[in-house]
């Protein structure tokens, strides 16, 4: 009885079995072709070596709700391998392919996002100084409050239906004929629901993502951020189409030090450069997801964003 229980407990997870299959049955060139077929830039994935890249491949398709697509393509390319159990697991419990990652890397001693020790120290010191300034000044963030912080008072809700529609639209882009232009439309709820599916996963630097579009072309992202002790951070940015890419241009950032609801009290401005680790990550996620498309135009108005794009 004890041995049977131990053997069941020691069985690898669905994510581990898929990883082992990809490493065992696909060479690097095969993985490049597999990713190309599914619209992912293999060379753009982080990690050194095939095994590390395979982990990133699984993470990408898992957080984008496409793990079944990945398994089906593998089954097509390697029909002699039994993929039925993995496909059943993906249909029944797709979240099982999202491997939990510890917040601290035991080997390196670095925090989530692999922040260098000196950067983590600077952030800690800076937050401490900001806290003292808050006590002295009693109120901060007034310059930011009227336009950006106020959007946190009524966070945009997440809609599973709107998120599903947005993901399906992205999937259908692979079938757009070359040269044809597609127009994508997002309101606050649709954009927030899509961001919740694409950006929130076990080792993500953010949670509770809310997006609002403002007059004048500004986009506000309201999140809880791991690097700041899961406090709320509001990032105001512009998004422009430049050379076929969507480029994020941060304009201002504010941190909620005290977490008091429905008040400007406790918010402090943060230098935009201090958030480069986050904006660089966000830009990389955007570039990876949009690698196969040329963006012609993006227009942001109040509560709405329109994007024109075509396949590269």
C-alpha positions as CSV (number, residue, x, y, z in Angstrom):
1,X,0.0,0.0,0.0
2,X,2.8,2.4,1.0
3,X,4.7,1.8,-2.2
4,X,1.7,2.2,-4.4
5,X,0.9,5.6,-2.8
6,X,4.5,6.7,-3.2
7,X,4.5,5.7,-6.8
8,X,1.3,7.7,-7.5
9,X,2.7,10.7,-5.7
10,X,5.9,10.6,-7.6
11,X,4.3,10.5,-11.1
12,X,5.3,13.5,-13.2
13,X,2.8,16.2,-13.8
14,X,1.2,16.8,-17.2
15,X,3.5,19.8,-17.8
16,X,6.5,17.6,-17.0
17,X,5.4,14.8,-19.3
18,X,4.8,17.3,-22.2
19,X,8.2,18.8,-21.5
20,X,9.9,15.4,-21.6
21,X,8.1,14.6,-24.9
22,X,9.2,17.8,-26.5
23,X,12.8,17.4,-25.4
24,X,12.9,13.7,-26.4
25,X,11.1,13.7,-29.7
26,X,12.0,17.1,-31.2
27,X,15.4,18.5,-32.2
28,X,16.1,22.2,-32.1
29,X,15.2,22.6,-35.8
30,X,12.0,20.7,-35.3
31,X,11.0,23.0,-32.4
32,X,11.7,26.0,-34.5
33,X,9.4,24.7,-37.2
34,X,6.7,23.7,-34.6
35,X,6.8,27.2,-33.1
36,X,6.7,28.8,-36.5
37,X,3.6,26.7,-37.4
38,X,1.8,28.0,-34.3
39,X,2.9,31.7,-34.6
40,X,5.6,31.8,-32.0
41,X,9.2,33.1,-32.5
42,X,11.4,30.3,-31.1
43,X,14.6,32.4,-31.2
44,X,12.9,35.2,-29.3
45,X,12.3,32.9,-26.3
46,X,14.5,33.4,-23.2
47,X,16.7,30.6,-21.9
48,X,19.9,28.9,-23.0
49,X,19.6,25.4,-24.5
50,X,16.8,23.3,-25.8
51,X,15.4,22.2,-22.5
52,X,15.1,25.8,-21.2
53,X,13.4,26.9,-24.5
54,X,10.9,24.0,-24.2
55,X,9.9,25.2,-20.8
56,X,9.2,28.7,-22.3
57,X,7.3,27.2,-25.2
58,X,4.9,25.3,-22.7
59,X,4.6,28.5,-20.6
60,X,3.7,30.6,-23.6
61,X,1.0,28.3,-24.9
62,X,-0.4,27.6,-21.5
63,X,-0.9,31.2,-20.5
64,X,-2.3,32.1,-23.9
65,X,-5.0,29.3,-23.6
66,X,-3.5,27.4,-26.5
67,X,-2.0,24.3,-24.9
68,X,-4.3,22.0,-26.8
69,X,-3.2,23.6,-30.1
70,X,0.4,22.8,-29.1
71,X,-0.4,19.2,-28.3
72,X,-2.4,18.7,-31.4
73,X,0.4,20.0,-33.6
74,X,2.9,17.7,-31.8
75,X,0.6,14.8,-32.4
76,X,0.4,15.7,-36.1
77,X,4.2,15.9,-36.4
78,X,4.9,12.8,-34.2
79,X,2.0,10.5,-34.8
80,X,3.8,7.4,-33.5
81,X,4.0,9.0,-30.0
82,X,0.9,8.7,-27.8
83,X,-0.4,12.2,-27.0
84,X,-3.9,11.3,-26.1
85,X,-3.4,11.4,-22.3
86,X,-1.8,14.8,-22.5
87,X,-4.6,16.1,-24.8
88,X,-7.2,14.8,-22.4
89,X,-5.5,16.5,-19.4
90,X,-5.3,19.8,-21.4
91,X,-9.0,19.7,-22.1
92,X,-9.9,18.7,-18.6
93,X,-7.5,20.9,-16.6
94,X,-5.5,23.3,-18.8
95,X,-4.2,25.0,-15.7
96,X,-2.2,21.9,-14.8
97,X,0.3,22.9,-17.5
98,X,1.1,26.0,-15.6
99,X,4.0,25.0,-13.4
100,X,4.2,27.0,-10.2
101,X,7.5,28.8,-9.8
102,X,8.9,29.8,-6.4
103,X,9.1,33.5,-5.8
104,X,12.8,33.2,-4.8
105,X,15.4,31.3,-6.7
106,X,17.2,29.1,-4.1
107,X,20.3,28.9,-6.3
108,X,20.8,32.6,-6.9
109,X,19.0,34.1,-3.9
110,X,17.3,36.6,-6.3
111,X,13.7,37.6,-6.1
112,X,11.0,37.1,-8.7
113,X,11.8,38.7,-12.1
114,X,15.4,37.7,-11.3
115,X,16.2,41.3,-10.1
116,X,19.9,41.8,-9.4
117,X,20.7,42.2,-5.7
118,X,21.7,45.8,-6.2
119,X,18.5,46.6,-8.0
120,X,16.4,45.0,-5.3
121,X,18.3,46.9,-2.6
122,X,17.8,50.2,-4.5
123,X,14.1,49.5,-4.8
124,X,13.9,48.7,-1.1
125,X,15.7,51.8,-0.1
126,X,13.7,53.9,-2.4
127,X,10.4,52.6,-1.1
128,X,11.6,53.3,2.5
129,X,12.5,56.9,1.6
130,X,9.1,57.3,-0.1
131,X,7.4,56.1,3.1
132,X,9.3,58.6,5.2
133,X,8.4,61.4,2.7
134,X,4.8,60.4,2.9
135,X,4.8,60.8,6.7
136,X,6.5,64.2,6.4
137,X,4.3,65.5,3.6
138,X,1.1,63.8,4.7
139,X,-0.1,63.6,1.1
140,X,1.5,62.9,-2.2
141,X,0.4,62.1,-5.8
142,X,-1.8,65.2,-6.3
143,X,-0.3,65.9,-9.7
144,X,-1.1,62.4,-10.8
145,X,-4.4,61.9,-9.0
146,X,-7.0,63.7,-11.1
147,X,-6.2,61.9,-14.3
148,X,-4.7,58.6,-13.5
149,X,-5.1,57.5,-9.8
150,X,-8.8,58.1,-9.9
151,X,-9.3,55.2,-12.3
152,X,-8.4,52.9,-9.4
153,X,-11.5,53.9,-7.6
154,X,-13.7,51.8,-10.0
155,X,-11.4,49.0,-11.4
156,X,-12.5,47.6,-14.7
157,X,-14.1,44.1,-14.2
158,X,-12.8,40.9,-15.8
159,X,-15.2,39.2,-18.1
160,X,-14.6,35.6,-19.1
161,X,-16.8,36.0,-22.1
162,X,-15.0,39.1,-23.3
163,X,-11.6,37.5,-22.7
164,X,-12.7,34.4,-24.6
165,X,-13.8,36.6,-27.6
166,X,-10.5,38.5,-27.5
167,X,-8.4,35.3,-27.5
168,X,-10.4,33.8,-30.3
169,X,-9.9,36.9,-32.4
170,X,-6.1,36.5,-31.9
171,X,-6.2,32.9,-32.9
172,X,-8.1,33.7,-36.1
173,X,-5.4,36.1,-37.1
174,X,-3.3,33.2,-38.3
175,X,-5.9,32.5,-41.1
176,X,-5.9,36.1,-42.4
177,X,-4.7,36.2,-46.1
178,X,-1.4,37.9,-46.8
179,X,-1.9,41.5,-47.5
180,X,-5.3,41.7,-45.9
181,X,-5.8,44.3,-43.1
182,X,-7.6,43.4,-39.9
183,X,-9.2,45.9,-37.5
184,X,-9.2,45.0,-33.8
185,X,-11.5,46.9,-31.4
186,X,-11.1,46.9,-27.6
187,X,-13.1,48.6,-24.9
188,X,-11.8,48.7,-21.3
189,X,-13.5,45.4,-20.3
190,X,-12.3,43.5,-23.3
191,X,-8.7,44.8,-23.0
192,X,-8.7,44.0,-19.2
193,X,-10.0,40.5,-19.7
194,X,-7.4,39.8,-22.4
195,X,-4.6,41.1,-20.2
196,X,-5.9,38.9,-17.4
197,X,-5.5,35.8,-19.6
198,X,-2.1,36.8,-21.2
199,X,-0.2,38.5,-18.4
200,X,-1.3,36.8,-15.1
201,X,0.3,33.4,-14.5
202,X,2.2,31.8,-11.6
203,X,5.6,33.6,-12.1
204,X,4.1,36.8,-13.5
205,X,5.3,40.1,-11.9
206,X,1.7,41.4,-11.8
207,X,-1.8,40.4,-10.7
208,X,-5.2,42.0,-10.8
209,X,-4.6,43.8,-14.0
210,X,-7.0,46.5,-15.0
211,X,-6.7,48.6,-18.2
212,X,-8.5,51.9,-19.1
213,X,-8.2,54.0,-22.2
214,X,-8.3,57.8,-21.6
215,X,-8.8,60.9,-23.8
216,X,-5.6,62.1,-25.4
217,X,-4.3,58.6,-26.3
218,X,-3.2,57.6,-22.8
219,X,-3.5,54.0,-21.6
220,X,-3.6,53.3,-17.8
221,X,-2.6,49.9,-16.4
222,X,-3.6,49.4,-12.8
223,X,-1.9,46.3,-11.3
224,X,-0.7,44.7,-8.1
225,X,3.1,44.3,-8.4
226,X,5.2,41.6,-6.8
227,X,8.4,43.8,-6.8
228,X,6.6,46.3,-4.5
229,X,5.1,43.9,-2.0
230,X,1.9,43.3,-4.0
231,X,1.0,47.0,-3.7
232,X,-1.0,48.7,-6.4
233,X,0.9,50.5,-9.1
234,X,-0.6,52.7,-11.8
235,X,1.4,53.1,-15.0
236,X,0.3,55.7,-17.6
237,X,1.7,55.1,-21.0
238,X,1.3,55.9,-24.7
239,X,1.2,53.0,-27.3
240,X,2.3,53.8,-30.8
241,X,2.7,51.9,-34.0
242,X,6.3,52.4,-35.2
243,X,8.0,50.4,-37.9
244,X,5.3,47.7,-37.7
245,X,5.7,47.2,-34.0
246,X,3.6,48.4,-31.1
247,X,5.9,50.4,-28.8
248,X,5.1,51.2,-25.2
249,X,6.2,54.6,-24.0
250,X,5.7,55.0,-20.2
251,X,4.8,58.5,-19.1
252,X,4.3,58.4,-15.4
253,X,4.1,55.9,-12.5
254,X,2.4,56.0,-9.1
255,X,2.7,53.6,-6.1
256,X,0.0,53.1,-3.5
257,X,2.0,52.9,-0.3
258,X,-0.8,52.7,2.2
259,X,-3.5,50.8,0.3
260,X,-6.4,53.0,1.6
261,X,-9.5,52.6,-0.6
262,X,-11.1,55.4,-2.6
263,X,-8.6,58.1,-1.7
264,X,-5.6,59.8,-3.2
265,X,-3.9,59.8,0.2
266,X,-0.9,57.5,0.3
267,X,-0.1,57.6,-3.5
268,X,3.5,58.7,-4.4
269,X,5.0,59.3,-7.8
270,X,7.9,56.9,-8.9
271,X,10.6,57.8,-11.4
272,X,9.7,56.0,-14.7
273,X,13.3,54.6,-15.0
274,X,12.8,52.7,-11.7
275,X,10.1,50.7,-13.5
276,X,12.2,49.7,-16.5
277,X,12.3,46.1,-15.4
278,X,8.5,46.0,-15.7
279,X,8.1,47.9,-18.9
280,X,10.9,45.9,-20.5
281,X,9.1,42.7,-19.5
282,X,5.8,44.0,-20.8
283,X,7.3,45.1,-24.1
284,X,8.9,41.6,-24.5
285,X,5.5,39.9,-23.9
286,X,3.9,42.2,-26.5
287,X,6.6,41.6,-29.1
288,X,6.4,37.9,-28.6
289,X,2.7,37.8,-29.0
290,X,2.7,40.1,-32.1
291,X,5.8,38.8,-33.8
292,X,4.0,37.7,-37.0
293,X,2.0,40.9,-37.6
294,X,2.7,44.4,-39.0
295,X,0.8,47.1,-37.1
296,X,-0.3,50.0,-39.3
297,X,-2.2,52.2,-36.8
298,X,-3.3,52.4,-33.2
299,X,-5.9,54.9,-32.0
300,X,-6.7,55.4,-28.3
301,X,-9.8,57.4,-27.3
302,X,-11.8,57.4,-24.1
303,X,-12.7,53.8,-23.2
304,X,-11.7,52.5,-26.6
305,X,-8.7,51.4,-28.6
306,X,-8.6,50.5,-32.3
307,X,-5.7,48.6,-34.0
308,X,-5.1,48.0,-37.7
309,X,-2.7,45.2,-38.6
310,X,-1.8,42.7,-41.3
311,X,0.3,39.5,-41.4
312,X,4.0,40.1,-42.1
